Structures are given as C-alpha cells and as structure tokens.
Amino acid sequence: MDGSAVITQLSREEVRSPLRGKGDPTQAPSTKPRRRRIWKYFCCLCPKDPEAPHPVNNNPPLLVEENGAVPKAGGKQLLPEASSQDASKICMVIDLDETLPVNNADFIIPVEIDGIVHQVYVLKRPFVDEFLQRVSQMFECVLFTASLAKYADPVADLLDKWGAFRARLFRESCVFHRGNYVKDLSRLGRELERTLILDNSPASYFFHPNNAVPVASWFDNMADTELHDLLPFLERLSRVDNVYSVLNQPRTSS
C-alpha cells in the first residue's frame, strides 16, 4: 500500500517508479518500460495562479533523523504569505491520488520522464468539480502531493478550472521518514491550529494526526459520494477559530 497516496494502492512493480510517492529517494529510477497508468483523484490539482506562480524545486525530499527530528536546513516555510483574500481562512491541504489501469479515463496526458513517455490516464472521483468549487470559497486550499512536479503539473492544469489551489507542493516538499513521504504541516508557514489535511493515508500526516480529516480511498466506484458527503463537515470546520475544537471531537454527519 502506498503510504503517501490519497486514492489507490500500488503493485510491487509500481512502488519503485520514479513517478510515485514511495521508496528510497536515493534509489536510481528503473529504465524498464512502464505500463499505462491512471491517476484517480480523491480530489484534484489546480492551475498555477498567474499572479503568483509557484517555484518548482528539484531537490530531493528531506531525510528525517531516527528520532523524528527534521534537520534545521529544512526550516524555511513552504508557502508564501497568505493573500488578503485568504488571510482569515483556515489552510486546507488536499492530497492527490495514485495509479491503477482502467479503460474509462476522463483524459490522457503524455508525460516524459527519464526519456520514457508515460501515458497518464486520469479518472476523476465523483463530485470532485463541485468539491473544488465549494472548498475554494471556504479555505485557503493547497495541493500537496508526493508525486513529481513534472508528473503532477500537467494533470493539475487540466483538473482545476477554478484556480481553487493557491499553491502546489510536490515530492521535494515532503519529508522522507521510515520509507514514506510525510507532509510536515509545521513547515507550511501556517498556524497548526488553523491548518487541516485531507488524506486517505495516515502515513502522509504521520507528524500531525490531530490535523487530519481522513478520507476513504477510492478506486473506480462511480457511485461514490465521499466528497459530496464531506462538504457539510468542512463547512462547519471553516467557521471555527481552532480546528482542534472540531477534529478532536467524535465525527458526526453534520
């Protein structure tokens, strides 16, 4: 099971792929031809804000010490200052997905990595369009994926027609800890009590489990309503001063 993904599980062959979000970051990528792939989203990515384009860092992710401490060299915050329209909003980190072969893709994107063209087959989760539109009004939304920017950006450009995400963070912004790419919320530059993360994998929010809104994994069930059902709960969260006041309480449907 992939420790950083939002949606699906990986086969043993895919775990070592340079496209994926798991494995040793120092391991050389395989040159074996890849089979076709599909990204299936728990939610989506967004196009770059033309007024504030995000920098793409090709450095490897941080390696965490055995005691869990993040090296001081990684102390620089990952996000710029919040814009005036988002200054009073809670920051919501939203994960992307993983891969699984299917035939009924919404669209296909060719991505060249290490001289190999990978056909990225994208299948959107039900209600993802409505979900992105709604949460972008309530939160400062940030995409955070353990996938490579070169792989995720083209998909992001097609998925989010509304500019829901204020920033995109990729694999190099993760922390590599015990075989997983962890999203360290303390490095975002936002107050933790005003930050939450939506993810299907506990490994992704290993450092901050109390900030998580767990989301069920999705494969290809087109009758899935998870994103639609989350909206009332997220609307409630968007109005609080401290996310722990809600997230530390038993989850209800309202």
PyRosetta script that sets phi, psi and omega in degrees:
from pyrosetta import init, pose_from_sequence

init()
pose = pose_from_sequence("MDGSAVITQLSREEVRSPLRGKGDPTQAPSTKPRRRRIWKYFCCLCPKDPEAPHPVNNNPPLLVEENGAVPKAGGKQLLPEASSQDASKICMVIDLDETLPVNNADFIIPVEIDGIVHQVYVLKRPFVDEFLQRVSQMFECVLFTASLAKYADPVADLLDKWGAFRARLFRESCVFHRGNYVKDLSRLGRELERTLILDNSPASYFFHPNNAVPVASWFDNMADTELHDLLPFLERLSRVDNVYSVLNQPRTSS")
pose.set_psi(1, 132.5)
pose.set_omega(1, -179.7)
pose.set_phi(2, -72.7)
pose.set_psi(2, 129.9)
pose.set_omega(2, -176.2)
pose.set_phi(3, -81.2)
pose.set_psi(3, -8.3)
pose.set_omega(3, -175.5)
pose.set_phi(4, -117.1)
pose.set_psi(4, -3.0)
pose.set_omega(4, -171.6)
pose.set_phi(5, -87.4)
pose.set_psi(5, 159.8)
pose.set_omega(5, 176.5)
pose.set_phi(6, -93.2)
pose.set_psi(6, -27.9)
pose.set_omega(6, -165.7)
pose.set_phi(7, -114.9)
pose.set_psi(7, -57.4)
pose.set_omega(7, -166.6)
pose.set_phi(8, -126.1)
pose.set_psi(8, 177.8)
pose.set_omega(8, 176.5)
pose.set_phi(9, -104.9)
pose.set_psi(9, 161.9)
pose.set_omega(9, -178.1)
pose.set_phi(10, -112.7)
pose.set_psi(10, 152.5)
pose.set_omega(10, 171.2)
pose.set_phi(11, -79.5)
pose.set_psi(11, 168.7)
pose.set_omega(11, 179.3)
pose.set_phi(12, -61.0)
pose.set_psi(12, -36.2)
pose.set_omega(12, -179.3)
pose.set_phi(13, -64.9)
pose.set_psi(13, -39.8)
pose.set_omega(13, -175.5)
pose.set_phi(14, -75.1)
pose.set_psi(14, -23.7)
pose.set_omega(14, -177.2)
pose.set_phi(15, -58.0)
pose.set_psi(15, -31.9)
pose.set_omega(15, -177.0)
pose.set_phi(16, -93.0)
pose.set_psi(16, 3.9)
pose.set_omega(16, -178.3)
pose.set_phi(17, -66.7)
pose.set_psi(17, 140.1)
pose.set_omega(17, 177.4)
pose.set_phi(18, -66.6)
pose.set_psi(18, -12.2)
pose.set_omega(18, 179.2)
pose.set_phi(19, -82.2)
pose.set_psi(19, -23.5)
pose.set_omega(19, -168.7)
pose.set_phi(20, -89.9)
pose.set_psi(20, 171.2)
pose.set_omega(20, -176.2)
pose.set_phi(21, -105.7)
pose.set_psi(21, 43.8)
pose.set_omega(21, 176.9)
pose.set_phi(22, -153.1)
pose.set_psi(22, 149.8)
pose.set_omega(22, 175.9)
pose.set_phi(23, 117.8)
pose.set_psi(23, 178.0)
pose.set_omega(23, -179.3)
pose.set_phi(24, -73.3)
pose.set_psi(24, 120.1)
pose.set_omega(24, -178.3)
pose.set_phi(25, -68.3)
pose.set_psi(25, -12.4)
pose.set_omega(25, 178.8)
pose.set_phi(26, -93.9)
pose.set_psi(26, -5.1)
pose.set_omega(26, -177.1)
pose.set_phi(27, -73.8)
pose.set_psi(27, 134.8)
pose.set_omega(27, 179.4)
pose.set_phi(28, -68.2)
pose.set_psi(28, 138.3)
pose.set_omega(28, -180.0)
pose.set_phi(29, -67.8)
pose.set_psi(29, 146.8)
pose.set_omega(29, 178.4)
pose.set_phi(30, -74.7)
pose.set_psi(30, 147.0)
pose.set_omega(30, 177.4)
pose.set_phi(31, -101.3)
pose.set_psi(31, 5.9)
pose.set_omega(31, 178.8)
pose.set_phi(32, -66.2)
pose.set_psi(32, 134.7)
pose.set_omega(32, 180.0)
pose.set_phi(33, -56.4)
pose.set_psi(33, 139.3)
pose.set_omega(33, -177.8)
pose.set_phi(34, -93.3)
pose.set_psi(34, 147.6)
pose.set_omega(34, 171.9)
pose.set_phi(35, -81.0)
pose.set_psi(35, 164.0)
pose.set_omega(35, -177.8)
pose.set_phi(36, -63.9)
pose.set_psi(36, 155.4)
pose.set_omega(36, -172.7)
pose.set_phi(37, -133.2)
pose.set_psi(37, 163.5)
pose.set_omega(37, 173.1)
pose.set_phi(38, -140.3)
pose.set_psi(38, 135.8)
pose.set_omega(38, 172.1)
pose.set_phi(39, -95.0)
pose.set_psi(39, 130.8)
pose.set_omega(39, -179.6)
pose.set_phi(40, -125.7)
pose.set_psi(40, 115.9)
pose.set_omega(40, -164.7)
pose.set_phi(41, -92.5)
pose.set_psi(41, 135.2)
pose.set_omega(41, 167.1)
pose.set_phi(42, -70.8)
pose.set_psi(42, -42.0)
pose.set_omega(42, 168.2)
pose.set_phi(43, -153.0)
pose.set_psi(43, -170.7)
pose.set_omega(43, -166.8)
pose.set_phi(44, -116.9)
pose.set_psi(44, -175.4)
pose.set_omega(44, 176.4)
pose.set_phi(45, -105.9)
pose.set_psi(45, 173.3)
pose.set_omega(45, -178.4)
pose.set_phi(46, -132.7)
pose.set_psi(46, 161.3)
pose.set_omega(46, 175.8)
pose.set_phi(47, -74.4)
pose.set_psi(47, 158.4)
pose.set_omega(47, 178.8)
pose.set_phi(48, -66.1)
pose.set_psi(48, 143.2)
pose.set_omega(48, 172.8)
pose.set_phi(49, -72.0)
pose.set_psi(49, 118.9)
pose.set_omega(49, -175.9)
pose.set_phi(50, -62.9)
pose.set_psi(50, -21.7)
pose.set_omega(50, -178.9)
pose.set_phi(51, -89.9)
pose.set_psi(51, -15.3)
pose.set_omega(51, -178.5)
pose.set_phi(52, -146.4)
pose.set_psi(52, 69.6)
pose.set_omega(52, -177.9)
pose.set_phi(53, -63.4)
pose.set_psi(53, 142.3)
pose.set_omega(53, -177.7)
pose.set_phi(54, -85.9)
pose.set_psi(54, 142.2)
pose.set_omega(54, 177.3)
pose.set_phi(55, -75.2)
pose.set_psi(55, 147.0)
pose.set_omega(55, 176.8)
pose.set_phi(56, -106.8)
pose.set_psi(56, 118.8)
pose.set_omega(56, -177.5)
pose.set_phi(57, -104.4)
pose.set_psi(57, 123.1)
pose.set_omega(57, -178.7)
pose.set_phi(58, -94.7)
pose.set_psi(58, 8.0)
pose.set_omega(58, 178.8)
pose.set_phi(59, -70.0)
pose.set_psi(59, 154.6)
pose.set_omega(59, 177.9)
pose.set_phi(60, -70.6)
pose.set_psi(60, 161.0)
pose.set_omega(60, 178.7)
pose.set_phi(61, -66.6)
pose.set_psi(61, 159.7)
pose.set_omega(61, 177.5)
pose.set_phi(62, -66.1)
pose.set_psi(62, 145.7)
pose.set_omega(62, 173.3)
pose.set_phi(63, -101.8)
pose.set_psi(63, 124.2)
pose.set_omega(63, -177.0)
pose.set_phi(64, -85.5)
pose.set_psi(64, 142.8)
pose.set_omega(64, 178.0)
pose.set_phi(65, -68.5)
pose.set_psi(65, 162.8)
pose.set_omega(65, -175.6)
pose.set_phi(66, -59.3)
pose.set_psi(66, -29.8)
pose.set_omega(66, 179.5)
pose.set_phi(67, -82.4)
pose.set_psi(67, 4.5)
pose.set_omega(67, 177.8)
pose.set_phi(68, 90.3)
pose.set_psi(68, -2.1)
pose.set_omega(68, -178.1)
pose.set_phi(69, -75.9)
pose.set_psi(69, 138.9)
pose.set_omega(69, 176.9)
pose.set_phi(70, -88.0)
pose.set_psi(70, 130.9)
pose.set_omega(70, 179.5)
pose.set_phi(71, -54.6)
pose.set_psi(71, 144.7)
pose.set_omega(71, -178.3)
pose.set_phi(72, -62.5)
pose.set_psi(72, -24.8)
pose.set_omega(72, 179.6)
pose.set_phi(73, -62.1)
pose.set_psi(73, -20.1)
pose.set_omega(73, -179.6)
pose.set_phi(74, -96.8)
pose.set_psi(74, 21.7)
pose.set_omega(74, -173.8)
pose.set_phi(75, -76.2)
pose.set_psi(75, -16.2)
pose.set_omega(75, -179.1)
pose.set_phi(76, -64.3)
pose.set_psi(76, 134.5)
pose.set_omega(76, -178.0)
pose.set_phi(77, -68.9)
pose.set_psi(77, 147.5)
pose.set_omega(77, -174.3)
pose.set_phi(78, -81.4)
pose.set_psi(78, -28.0)
pose.set_omega(78, -176.2)
pose.set_phi(79, -107.1)
pose.set_psi(79, 148.8)
pose.set_omega(79, 172.4)
pose.set_phi(80, -73.4)
pose.set_psi(80, 173.1)
pose.set_omega(80, 176.4)
pose.set_phi(81, -58.9)
pose.set_psi(81, 143.8)
pose.set_omega(81, 179.5)
pose.set_phi(82, -65.4)
pose.set_psi(82, 144.1)
pose.set_omega(82, 178.1)
pose.set_phi(83, -69.5)
pose.set_psi(83, 166.3)
pose.set_omega(83, -179.0)
pose.set_phi(84, -60.9)
pose.set_psi(84, -33.9)
pose.set_omega(84, -179.4)
pose.set_phi(85, -73.3)
pose.set_psi(85, -19.0)
pose.set_omega(85, -178.4)
pose.set_phi(86, -110.3)
pose.set_psi(86, -2.7)
pose.set_omega(86, -172.4)
pose.set_phi(87, -57.8)
pose.set_psi(87, -32.9)
pose.set_omega(87, -177.3)
pose.set_phi(88, -96.7)
pose.set_psi(88, 2.3)
pose.set_omega(88, -176.4)
pose.set_phi(89, -94.4)
pose.set_psi(89, 152.1)
pose.set_omega(89, 171.0)
pose.set_phi(90, -71.3)
pose.set_psi(90, 143.3)
pose.set_omega(90, 177.9)
pose.set_phi(91, -87.7)
pose.set_psi(91, 124.0)
pose.set_omega(91, 178.7)
pose.set_phi(92, -115.0)
pose.set_psi(92, 118.7)
pose.set_omega(92, 178.9)
pose.set_phi(93, -92.0)
pose.set_psi(93, 125.7)
pose.set_omega(93, -176.4)
pose.set_phi(94, -120.0)
pose.set_psi(94, 130.4)
pose.set_omega(94, -179.1)
pose.set_phi(95, -83.9)
pose.set_psi(95, 171.4)
pose.set_omega(95, 179.2)
pose.set_phi(96, -104.5)
pose.set_psi(96, -112.1)
pose.set_omega(96, -157.2)
pose.set_phi(97, -161.1)
pose.set_psi(97, -163.6)
pose.set_omega(97, 171.5)
pose.set_phi(98, -148.0)
pose.set_psi(98, -153.7)
pose.set_omega(98, -172.0)
pose.set_phi(99, -124.2)
pose.set_psi(99, 151.3)
pose.set_omega(99, 174.9)
pose.set_phi(100, -168.7)
pose.set_psi(100, 131.2)
pose.set_omega(100, -179.8)
pose.set_phi(101, -66.9)
pose.set_psi(101, 130.2)
pose.set_omega(101, 173.2)
pose.set_phi(102, -147.0)
pose.set_psi(102, 171.3)
pose.set_omega(102, -177.7)
pose.set_phi(103, -105.3)
pose.set_psi(103, -27.5)
pose.set_omega(103, -172.5)
pose.set_phi(104, -95.8)
pose.set_psi(104, 57.8)
pose.set_omega(104, -178.8)
pose.set_phi(105, -73.0)
pose.set_psi(105, 147.1)
pose.set_omega(105, 174.9)
pose.set_phi(106, -73.0)
pose.set_psi(106, -38.1)
pose.set_omega(106, 173.0)
pose.set_phi(107, -160.3)
pose.set_psi(107, 164.6)
pose.set_omega(107, -175.9)
pose.set_phi(108, -125.8)
pose.set_psi(108, 134.4)
pose.set_omega(108, -178.2)
pose.set_phi(109, -126.5)
pose.set_psi(109, 124.0)
pose.set_omega(109, 174.5)
pose.set_phi(110, -82.5)
pose.set_psi(110, 128.4)
pose.set_omega(110, 179.9)
pose.set_phi(111, -128.1)
pose.set_psi(111, 125.1)
pose.set_omega(111, 179.4)
pose.set_phi(112, -95.6)
pose.set_psi(112, 123.0)
pose.set_omega(112, 177.7)
pose.set_phi(113, -137.1)
pose.set_psi(113, 126.8)
pose.set_omega(113, -179.3)
pose.set_phi(114, 54.9)
pose.set_psi(114, 38.2)
pose.set_omega(114, 176.6)
pose.set_phi(115, 77.8)
pose.set_psi(115, 4.1)
pose.set_omega(115, 179.5)
pose.set_phi(116, -114.0)
pose.set_psi(116, 130.7)
pose.set_omega(116, 177.1)
pose.set_phi(117, -88.2)
pose.set_psi(117, 117.6)
pose.set_omega(117, 178.8)
pose.set_phi(118, -101.1)
pose.set_psi(118, 127.9)
pose.set_omega(118, 175.3)
pose.set_phi(119, -86.3)
pose.set_psi(119, 111.6)
pose.set_omega(119, -178.3)
pose.set_phi(120, -93.2)
pose.set_psi(120, 111.6)
pose.set_omega(120, -179.2)
pose.set_phi(121, -95.3)
pose.set_psi(121, 119.9)
pose.set_omega(121, -172.6)
pose.set_phi(122, -109.9)
pose.set_psi(122, 124.1)
pose.set_omega(122, 175.4)
pose.set_phi(123, -122.4)
pose.set_psi(123, 120.1)
pose.set_omega(123, -176.0)
pose.set_phi(124, -84.5)
pose.set_psi(124, 142.0)
pose.set_omega(124, 177.1)
pose.set_phi(125, -70.5)
pose.set_psi(125, 145.7)
pose.set_omega(125, 178.3)
pose.set_phi(126, -56.2)
pose.set_psi(126, 140.6)
pose.set_omega(126, 177.5)
pose.set_phi(127, 73.2)
pose.set_psi(127, 9.4)
pose.set_omega(127, -176.7)
pose.set_phi(128, -65.2)
pose.set_psi(128, -35.1)
pose.set_omega(128, 179.9)
pose.set_phi(129, -65.0)
pose.set_psi(129, -47.9)
pose.set_omega(129, 177.9)
pose.set_phi(130, -62.3)
pose.set_psi(130, -40.6)
pose.set_omega(130, -178.2)
pose.set_phi(131, -60.0)
pose.set_psi(131, -49.1)
pose.set_omega(131, -178.6)
pose.set_phi(132, -63.7)
pose.set_psi(132, -40.3)
pose.set_omega(132, 179.1)
pose.set_phi(133, -61.8)
pose.set_psi(133, -43.8)
pose.set_omega(133, -176.6)
pose.set_phi(134, -71.0)
pose.set_psi(134, -48.4)
pose.set_omega(134, -175.8)
pose.set_phi(135, -68.9)
pose.set_psi(135, -27.3)
pose.set_omega(135, 179.0)
pose.set_phi(136, -67.4)
pose.set_psi(136, -21.9)
pose.set_omega(136, 176.8)
pose.set_phi(137, -83.2)
pose.set_psi(137, -25.5)
pose.set_omega(137, -174.3)
pose.set_phi(138, -97.6)
pose.set_psi(138, -27.6)
pose.set_omega(138, -171.6)
pose.set_phi(139, -131.5)
pose.set_psi(139, 164.2)
pose.set_omega(139, 164.0)
pose.set_phi(140, -85.4)
pose.set_psi(140, 101.3)
pose.set_omega(140, -172.7)
pose.set_phi(141, -89.6)
pose.set_psi(141, 134.5)
pose.set_omega(141, -179.9)
pose.set_phi(142, -129.7)
pose.set_psi(142, 126.9)
pose.set_omega(142, 173.6)
pose.set_phi(143, -80.7)
pose.set_psi(143, 131.4)
pose.set_omega(143, 176.8)
pose.set_phi(144, -137.0)
pose.set_psi(144, 110.4)
pose.set_omega(144, -178.3)
pose.set_phi(145, -128.1)
pose.set_psi(145, 149.0)
pose.set_omega(145, 177.0)
pose.set_phi(146, -86.2)
pose.set_psi(146, 3.9)
pose.set_omega(146, 176.4)
pose.set_phi(147, -80.8)
pose.set_psi(147, 163.9)
pose.set_omega(147, 178.1)
pose.set_phi(148, -72.5)
pose.set_psi(148, 146.1)
pose.set_omega(148, 179.0)
pose.set_phi(149, -59.3)
pose.set_psi(149, -38.8)
pose.set_omega(149, -178.7)
pose.set_phi(150, -62.5)
pose.set_psi(150, -27.9)
pose.set_omega(150, -179.7)
pose.set_phi(151, -88.3)
pose.set_psi(151, -42.0)
pose.set_omega(151, -173.1)
pose.set_phi(152, -81.7)
pose.set_psi(152, -34.6)
pose.set_omega(152, -175.6)
pose.set_phi(153, -58.3)
pose.set_psi(153, -48.3)
pose.set_omega(153, -179.7)
pose.set_phi(154, -60.7)
pose.set_psi(154, -36.2)
pose.set_omega(154, 177.2)
pose.set_phi(155, -67.7)
pose.set_psi(155, -42.0)
pose.set_omega(155, -179.7)
pose.set_phi(156, -60.1)
pose.set_psi(156, -40.9)
pose.set_omega(156, -177.7)
pose.set_phi(157, -62.0)
pose.set_psi(157, -30.2)
pose.set_omega(157, -179.1)
pose.set_phi(158, -89.2)
pose.set_psi(158, -27.7)
pose.set_omega(158, -172.7)
pose.set_phi(159, -77.9)
pose.set_psi(159, -45.8)
pose.set_omega(159, -172.1)
pose.set_phi(160, -102.1)
pose.set_psi(160, 103.0)
pose.set_omega(160, -178.2)
pose.set_phi(161, -84.5)
pose.set_psi(161, -5.8)
pose.set_omega(161, -172.5)
pose.set_phi(162, -111.4)
pose.set_psi(162, 0.1)
pose.set_omega(162, -177.8)
pose.set_phi(163, 63.4)
pose.set_psi(163, 40.0)
pose.set_omega(163, -175.7)
pose.set_phi(164, -64.9)
pose.set_psi(164, -34.6)
pose.set_omega(164, -176.2)
pose.set_phi(165, -91.4)
pose.set_psi(165, 129.7)
pose.set_omega(165, 179.9)
pose.set_phi(166, -80.8)
pose.set_psi(166, -21.2)
pose.set_omega(166, -179.3)
pose.set_phi(167, -155.4)
pose.set_psi(167, 158.3)
pose.set_omega(167, 175.5)
pose.set_phi(168, -123.6)
pose.set_psi(168, 132.5)
pose.set_omega(168, 175.6)
pose.set_phi(169, -122.3)
pose.set_psi(169, 138.5)
pose.set_omega(169, -173.8)
pose.set_phi(170, -120.5)
pose.set_psi(170, -164.6)
pose.set_omega(170, -173.2)
pose.set_phi(171, -56.1)
pose.set_psi(171, -38.7)
pose.set_omega(171, -176.4)
pose.set_phi(172, -66.1)
pose.set_psi(172, -15.4)
pose.set_omega(172, 178.2)
pose.set_phi(173, -91.8)
pose.set_psi(173, -4.4)
pose.set_omega(173, 177.3)
pose.set_phi(174, -82.1)
pose.set_psi(174, 169.8)
pose.set_omega(174, 173.4)
pose.set_phi(175, -113.2)
pose.set_psi(175, 126.3)
pose.set_omega(175, -179.5)
pose.set_phi(176, -86.9)
pose.set_psi(176, 112.3)
pose.set_omega(176, -172.6)
pose.set_phi(177, -138.4)
pose.set_psi(177, 117.8)
pose.set_omega(177, 176.9)
pose.set_phi(178, 53.0)
pose.set_psi(178, 43.7)
pose.set_omega(178, 174.6)
pose.set_phi(179, 83.4)
pose.set_psi(179, 6.6)
pose.set_omega(179, -179.4)
pose.set_phi(180, -129.2)
pose.set_psi(180, 151.8)
pose.set_omega(180, 172.6)
pose.set_phi(181, -89.8)
pose.set_psi(181, 109.6)
pose.set_omega(181, -176.1)
pose.set_phi(182, -100.1)
pose.set_psi(182, 139.6)
pose.set_omega(182, 177.7)
pose.set_phi(183, -94.6)
pose.set_psi(183, 101.4)
pose.set_omega(183, -175.6)
pose.set_phi(184, -83.1)
pose.set_psi(184, 102.6)
pose.set_omega(184, -175.9)
pose.set_phi(185, -65.6)
pose.set_psi(185, -23.4)
pose.set_omega(185, -179.0)
pose.set_phi(186, -69.3)
pose.set_psi(186, -15.4)
pose.set_omega(186, -179.7)
pose.set_phi(187, -93.0)
pose.set_psi(187, -0.3)
pose.set_omega(187, -177.1)
pose.set_phi(188, -71.4)
pose.set_psi(188, -31.8)
pose.set_omega(188, -173.2)
pose.set_phi(189, 93.2)
pose.set_psi(189, 22.6)
pose.set_omega(189, 177.4)
pose.set_phi(190, -124.3)
pose.set_psi(190, 153.0)
pose.set_omega(190, 177.6)
pose.set_phi(191, -66.3)
pose.set_psi(191, 132.0)
pose.set_omega(191, -176.8)
pose.set_phi(192, -62.3)
pose.set_psi(192, -33.9)
pose.set_omega(192, 179.2)
pose.set_phi(193, -72.4)
pose.set_psi(193, -5.9)
pose.set_omega(193, 176.9)
pose.set_phi(194, -119.7)
pose.set_psi(194, 29.6)
pose.set_omega(194, -177.6)
pose.set_phi(195, -136.3)
pose.set_psi(195, 138.7)
pose.set_omega(195, 174.3)
pose.set_phi(196, -139.9)
pose.set_psi(196, 160.4)
pose.set_omega(196, -179.1)
pose.set_phi(197, -132.1)
pose.set_psi(197, 132.4)
pose.set_omega(197, 174.2)
pose.set_phi(198, -102.4)
pose.set_psi(198, 120.4)
pose.set_omega(198, -175.4)
pose.set_phi(199, -160.5)
pose.set_psi(199, 149.5)
pose.set_omega(199, 178.2)
pose.set_phi(200, -91.7)
pose.set_psi(200, -10.3)
pose.set_omega(200, -174.7)
pose.set_phi(201, -113.7)
pose.set_psi(201, 115.5)
pose.set_omega(201, 177.2)
pose.set_phi(202, -57.0)
pose.set_psi(202, -27.8)
pose.set_omega(202, 178.8)
pose.set_phi(203, -62.8)
pose.set_psi(203, -29.1)
pose.set_omega(203, -178.1)
pose.set_phi(204, -70.4)
pose.set_psi(204, -31.3)
pose.set_omega(204, 179.2)
pose.set_phi(205, -115.3)
pose.set_psi(205, 36.2)
pose.set_omega(205, -176.8)
pose.set_phi(206, -55.0)
pose.set_psi(206, -36.9)
pose.set_omega(206, -177.7)
pose.set_phi(207, -78.1)
pose.set_psi(207, -22.4)
pose.set_omega(207, -174.2)
pose.set_phi(208, -138.1)
pose.set_psi(208, 62.0)
pose.set_omega(208, -178.2)
pose.set_phi(209, -63.0)
pose.set_psi(209, -25.6)
pose.set_omega(209, -178.7)
pose.set_phi(210, -77.4)
pose.set_psi(210, -5.3)
pose.set_omega(210, 177.5)
pose.set_phi(211, -101.8)
pose.set_psi(211, 5.0)
pose.set_omega(211, -171.4)
pose.set_phi(212, -95.8)
pose.set_psi(212, 142.4)
pose.set_omega(212, 166.1)
pose.set_phi(213, -110.6)
pose.set_psi(213, 98.0)
pose.set_omega(213, -177.6)
pose.set_phi(214, -63.0)
pose.set_psi(214, 140.0)
pose.set_omega(214, -179.8)
pose.set_phi(215, -123.8)
pose.set_psi(215, 136.6)
pose.set_omega(215, 179.8)
pose.set_phi(216, -65.5)
pose.set_psi(216, 140.5)
pose.set_omega(216, 175.4)
pose.set_phi(217, -63.7)
pose.set_psi(217, 151.7)
pose.set_omega(217, 179.9)
pose.set_phi(218, -129.7)
pose.set_psi(218, 136.9)
pose.set_omega(218, 178.9)
pose.set_phi(219, -109.5)
pose.set_psi(219, -77.3)
pose.set_omega(219, 179.5)
pose.set_phi(220, -152.6)
pose.set_psi(220, 22.8)
pose.set_omega(220, 178.8)
pose.set_phi(221, -75.5)
pose.set_psi(221, 104.5)
pose.set_omega(221, -176.7)
pose.set_phi(222, -76.8)
pose.set_psi(222, -1.8)
pose.set_omega(222, 173.9)
pose.set_phi(223, -95.7)
pose.set_psi(223, 5.0)
pose.set_omega(223, -179.4)
pose.set_phi(224, -63.0)
pose.set_psi(224, 137.6)
pose.set_omega(224, 180.0)
pose.set_phi(225, -124.4)
pose.set_psi(225, 15.3)
pose.set_omega(225, -174.7)
pose.set_phi(226, -54.2)
pose.set_psi(226, -48.2)
pose.set_omega(226, -177.3)
pose.set_phi(227, -65.7)
pose.set_psi(227, -40.4)
pose.set_omega(227, 178.0)
pose.set_phi(228, -64.8)
pose.set_psi(228, -42.2)
pose.set_omega(228, -177.6)
pose.set_phi(229, -69.3)
pose.set_psi(229, -24.3)
pose.set_omega(229, 179.7)
pose.set_phi(230, -73.9)
pose.set_psi(230, -23.4)
pose.set_omega(230, -170.8)
pose.set_phi(231, -58.8)
pose.set_psi(231, -45.1)
pose.set_omega(231, 177.8)
pose.set_phi(232, -60.3)
pose.set_psi(232, -40.1)
pose.set_omega(232, 178.3)
pose.set_phi(233, -64.6)
pose.set_psi(233, -42.9)
pose.set_omega(233, 179.6)
pose.set_phi(234, -67.9)
pose.set_psi(234, -34.3)
pose.set_omega(234, 176.9)
pose.set_phi(235, -62.7)
pose.set_psi(235, -41.0)
pose.set_omega(235, 176.0)
pose.set_phi(236, -62.4)
pose.set_psi(236, -44.3)
pose.set_omega(236, 179.9)
pose.set_phi(237, -62.2)
pose.set_psi(237, -35.3)
pose.set_omega(237, -176.0)
pose.set_phi(238, -66.1)
pose.set_psi(238, -16.7)
pose.set_omega(238, -175.9)
pose.set_phi(239, -98.9)
pose.set_psi(239, -3.6)
pose.set_omega(239, -176.7)
pose.set_phi(240, -89.7)
pose.set_psi(240, 160.8)
pose.set_omega(240, 176.8)
pose.set_phi(241, -86.0)
pose.set_psi(241, -26.4)
pose.set_omega(241, -176.4)
pose.set_phi(242, -138.1)
pose.set_psi(242, 117.6)
pose.set_omega(242, -175.5)
pose.set_phi(243, -63.6)
pose.set_psi(243, -26.0)
pose.set_omega(243, -179.1)
pose.set_phi(244, -65.5)
pose.set_psi(244, -25.4)
pose.set_omega(244, 179.8)
pose.set_phi(245, -64.5)
pose.set_psi(245, -22.4)
pose.set_omega(245, 177.7)
pose.set_phi(246, -105.9)
pose.set_psi(246, -46.2)
pose.set_omega(246, -174.2)
pose.set_phi(247, -68.3)
pose.set_psi(247, -24.3)
pose.set_omega(247, 178.4)
pose.set_phi(248, -86.7)
pose.set_psi(248, 2.3)
pose.set_omega(248, 177.5)
pose.set_phi(249, -102.8)
pose.set_psi(249, 159.3)
pose.set_omega(249, 177.1)
pose.set_phi(250, -57.3)
pose.set_psi(250, 136.4)
pose.set_omega(250, -178.3)
pose.set_phi(251, -71.9)
pose.set_psi(251, 133.6)
pose.set_omega(251, 175.5)
pose.set_phi(252, -120.9)
pose.set_psi(252, 172.5)
pose.set_omega(252, -178.4)
pose.set_phi(253, -83.6)
pose.set_psi(253, -5.4)
pose.set_omega(253, -178.7)
pose.set_phi(254, -117.9)
pose.dump_pdb("model.pdb")
